[in-house]
């Protein structure tokens, strides 16, 4: 069920609008962190405004089909599968909010979860911030999830939420690296060899996934403070000097970036449907 057919979570029961700006949300959450609120509510923000050019020509990456269903729908269902998540905010392409709303209307989604669609920005950071702006004040925990990670298991989602509830200001799921990693000096020109400058200790490295979880006030502060171009929200919290902790991720929470990833995702989904009736 889409946001158009449900009461807006940004309105009170009397229909009166409540203030949902990031600044107001930060003030509302400043007195206590999510850890101080045992019944803190959780919302998930899914930025889905990117084009995904590495996946090849066609529709925006989040709208590509996986097992006959757009990846975005799989990602939304993955967040809504957690009993801890009661609101999912989808940040659509700036000119595609209507299309995404229609998409949510056309697919079966859990009745107990509210869904809201908002237009995104030019960058991922701007899109996440726009998603934060519409969160009602009663949500103290925020998950940020890549639409291109459609198959994250619910156990991973729950583990992230639990770690924030236990007091971590920022939590990331991650998996150990299978390959040796080399730090290189960038090539002077495209195609030229790159000299290796170091070999980091693999045991201390992790490949980070999503959903990343945050105490809401911490994430709002990070988006209001950090202006550098970053690849994930947790690195913004790191720049504030706050702790980011890791919980076990899952091999099926990989990111669909290139055509081969889509082939692998189709295989994982087919196995789930065969074995689990997913």
C-alpha positions in Angstrom: 0.0 0.0 0.0 1.4 3.4 -1.0 1.7 6.6 1.0 -1.2 8.0 -0.9 -3.6 5.4 0.5 -2.5 5.7 4.2 -2.5 8.5 6.7 0.7 10.5 6.3 3.1 9.7 9.0 4.0 13.4 9.0 0.5 14.3 10.2 -1.1 14.0 13.6 -4.4 12.1 14.0 -6.2 15.4 13.7 -4.5 16.1 10.4 -2.3 18.9 11.8 1.2 19.0 10.2 4.1 18.5 12.4 7.5 20.0 11.9 9.8 17.5 10.2 12.9 19.4 9.2 16.3 17.9 10.0 17.0 20.8 12.4 13.8 20.3 14.4 14.4 16.5 14.5 17.9 17.0 15.9 16.5 19.3 18.6 13.7 16.8 19.4 16.2 14.0 19.8 19.0 15.8 21.6 17.8 15.1 25.1 18.2 11.3 24.8 19.7 8.9 22.4 18.0 5.8 21.0 19.7 3.8 23.7 17.8 5.8 26.4 14.5 4.9 24.7 13.9 1.2 24.9 10.9 1.5 22.6 12.6 3.8 20.1 11.0 3.5 16.6 13.0 2.8 13.5 12.7 4.2 10.0 14.6 3.2 6.9 15.7 5.7 4.2 16.4 4.2 0.8 18.1 6.6 -1.6 17.1 5.4 -5.1 17.8 8.5 -7.2 21.0 7.3 -8.9 21.3 6.2 -12.6 23.6 3.3 -12.1 25.5 3.7 -15.3 27.9 0.8 -14.6 25.0 -1.6 -14.9 24.6 -0.5 -18.6 22.0 1.5 -20.5 18.3 1.3 -19.5 16.1 2.3 -16.6 17.6 3.7 -13.3 19.4 0.9 -11.5 16.9 0.7 -8.6 14.1 0.1 -11.2 15.9 -2.8 -13.0 14.0 -6.1 -12.8 15.3 -8.9 -10.6 13.2 -12.0 -10.8 10.6 -10.0 -12.6 10.3 -7.4 -9.8 12.2 -4.1 -9.6 15.2 -4.2 -7.3 13.8 -1.3 -5.4 10.7 -3.4 -4.4 13.0 -6.1 -3.2 15.0 -3.6 -1.1 11.8 -2.1 0.4 10.5 -5.5 1.3 13.9 -6.4 2.9 13.6 -3.4 5.2 9.9 -3.9 5.9 10.6 -7.6 6.7 12.1 -6.5 10.0 9.5 -6.1 12.9 11.6 -3.2 14.1 11.0 -1.0 10.9 7.6 0.8 10.8 8.4 3.4 8.2 10.3 3.2 4.9 11.1 6.4 3.0 12.1 6.0 -0.6 14.0 8.8 -2.2 13.2 8.7 -5.9 14.9 10.4 -8.9 14.1 14.1 -8.8 11.7 13.7 -11.8 10.5 10.2 -10.9 8.6 10.4 -7.6 5.3 9.7 -9.3 6.6 6.6 -11.1 8.0 5.2 -7.9 4.7 5.8 -6.0 2.9 4.0 -8.7 5.5 1.2 -8.4 4.9 0.8 -4.7 1.1 0.8 -5.3 1.5 -2.0 -7.9 3.3 -4.4 -5.6 2.3 -6.2 -2.4 3.9 -4.6 0.7 3.4 -5.2 4.4 0.3 -3.6 5.8 2.0 -2.8 9.1 4.7 -0.6 7.5 4.2 3.0 6.2 5.8 4.0 3.0 6.6 7.5 1.8 8.2 8.7 -1.5 10.1 11.9 -1.8 12.1 13.4 -4.7 15.8 13.1 -4.4 18.7 15.4 -5.0 21.8 15.5 -7.3 24.0 13.6 -4.9 23.5 10.6 -2.6 24.2 12.8 0.4 21.5 15.3 -0.6 19.0 12.5 -1.2 19.6 11.0 2.2 19.2 14.4 3.8 15.9 14.9 1.9 14.8 11.6 3.3 15.7 12.6 6.8 13.8 15.8 6.4 10.4 14.0 6.2 10.8 11.7 9.2 8.3 12.3 11.9 9.9 13.2 15.3 9.0 9.9 17.0 11.6 8.0 15.0 14.9 7.8 17.0 16.7 5.2 14.9 17.4 5.6 11.2 18.6 2.9 8.7 20.1 4.0 5.4 20.0 1.3 2.8 21.2 1.0 -0.7 18.4 0.2 -3.2 21.1 -1.8 -5.1 21.4 -4.2 -2.2 18.0 -6.0 -2.7 18.7 -9.3 -1.0 19.9 -8.3 2.5 18.6 -10.9 5.0 16.3 -9.7 7.8 18.7 -11.0 10.4 21.3 -8.5 9.3 18.7 -5.7 9.5 17.7 -6.7 13.0 21.4 -6.9 14.1 22.0 -3.3 13.0 18.9 -2.1 14.8 19.8 -4.0 18.0 23.3 -2.5 18.1 21.9 1.1 17.9 19.4 0.3 20.6 22.3 -0.9 22.8 24.0 2.5 22.5 26.1 2.6 19.3 25.7 6.0 17.5 26.5 4.4 14.2 26.5 0.7 13.1 27.6 -0.9 9.8 27.2 -4.5 8.7 30.4 -5.8 7.1 32.1 -9.0 5.9 35.8 -10.1 5.9 37.7 -9.7 2.7 38.6 -12.8 0.7 41.2 -11.1 -1.5 44.5 -9.5 -0.6 44.2 -5.7 -0.9 46.9 -3.4 -2.3 47.2 0.3 -1.8 48.5 1.9 -5.0 49.7 5.2 -6.3 47.2 6.3 -9.0 48.5 6.0 -12.5 49.8 9.1 -14.1 47.6 8.4 -17.2 44.7 6.0 -17.8 46.0 2.5 -18.6 49.4 3.0 -17.2 50.7 0.6 -14.5 50.0 1.6 -10.9 52.8 1.2 -8.4 52.0 -0.6 -5.1 52.8 1.4 -2.0 51.4 -0.8 0.8 49.7 -4.1 1.5 47.2 -3.6 4.4 46.7 -6.4 6.9 43.7 -8.2 5.5 42.5 -9.4 8.9 41.8 -5.8 9.9 39.8 -4.9 6.8 36.1 -5.3 6.2 33.8 -4.8 3.2 31.0 -2.6 4.4 27.4 -3.2 3.5 24.0 -1.6 4.3 21.7 -1.0 6.0 23.8 1.3 8.1 22.1 2.2 11.4 22.2 5.5 13.3 21.0 7.3 16.3 18.9 9.8 14.5 20.3 12.9 16.2 23.8 11.7 15.3 23.0 11.2 11.6 21.2 14.6 11.4 24.2 16.3 12.9 26.6 14.5 10.5 24.6 15.7 7.5 24.5 19.2 8.9 28.2 19.3 9.5 30.1 17.2 7.0 30.3 18.7 3.5 33.0 16.4 2.0 31.9 14.0 -0.7 31.7 10.6 1.0 30.7 7.1 -0.1 28.7 6.2 2.9 26.9 7.8 5.9 29.1 6.1 8.5 32.2 7.9 7.3 30.4 11.2 8.0 29.9 10.1 11.6 33.6 9.1 11.8 34.4 12.7 10.8 32.5 13.9 13.8 34.9 11.8 16.0 32.2 9.4 17.1 32.4 5.6 17.3 31.2 3.5 14.4 30.9 -0.2 15.2 30.7 -3.3 12.9 28.2 -6.2 13.1 28.4 -9.3 10.9 27.1 -8.7 7.4 26.0 -11.4 5.0 27.3 -12.5 1.6 23.9 -12.1 0.0 23.8 -8.4 0.9 26.1 -7.6 -2.0 25.6 -4.5 -4.1 24.3 -5.0 -7.7 26.6 -2.7 -9.6 27.6 -4.5 -12.8 25.9 -6.9 -15.1 27.6 -9.9 -13.5 26.2 -8.9 -10.1 22.7 -9.0 -11.6 23.3 -12.5 -12.8 24.4 -13.5 -9.3 21.4 -11.8 -7.7 19.1 -13.7 -10.0 20.7 -17.0 -9.0 20.4 -16.1 -5.2 16.8 -15.2 -5.7 16.0 -18.4 -7.6 17.6 -20.5 -4.8 15.6 -18.7 -2.2 12.3 -19.3 -4.1 13.2 -23.0 -4.5 14.3 -23.6 -1.0 12.4 -21.1 1.1 9.4 -20.2 -1.0 10.6 -16.6 -0.9 
